[in-house]
């Protein structure tokens, strides 16, 4: 059985993986608009990580909340790649700004799914729910910024 802290660990790892990806994109691409976008997104990942860490409980007796099946489900929607050594290989596949934006777009949508699922477990928590709502809204904003960047790249 797994605790809410272990589910929050998934969210923290997802934010760390996002930060690492965006930091690499900042270094890889020269376009100022693209660099600014990835800098903004990298900074946001660190803010989200801090929020998730603040939601963790010090009470280790909170074990047994989730089944193995549910935990694996959360890992899979949390972008299963955060749990493998393939992150660098995945970045090697990024050759263009469009590749990077598409991957980021996909990962941000996966984040929304994970955080929406996580939200269902905080239904009675007056502190956690607004935080999760805020993060989901920010992730949606990220999706829109990435969409706008894709339009910029394609010259629309």
HELIX and SHEET records of a PDB file:
HELIX    1   1 UNK A    4  UNK A   28  1                                  25    
HELIX    2   2 UNK A   32  UNK A   55  1                                  24    
HELIX    3   3 UNK A   68  UNK A   77  1                                  10    
HELIX    4   4 UNK A   80  UNK A   83  5                                   4    
HELIX    5   5 UNK A   87  UNK A   92  1                                   6    
HELIX    6   6 UNK A   97  UNK A  119  1                                  23    
HELIX    7   7 UNK A  120  UNK A  122  5                                   3    
HELIX    8   8 UNK A  128  UNK A  154  1                                  27    
END                                                                             
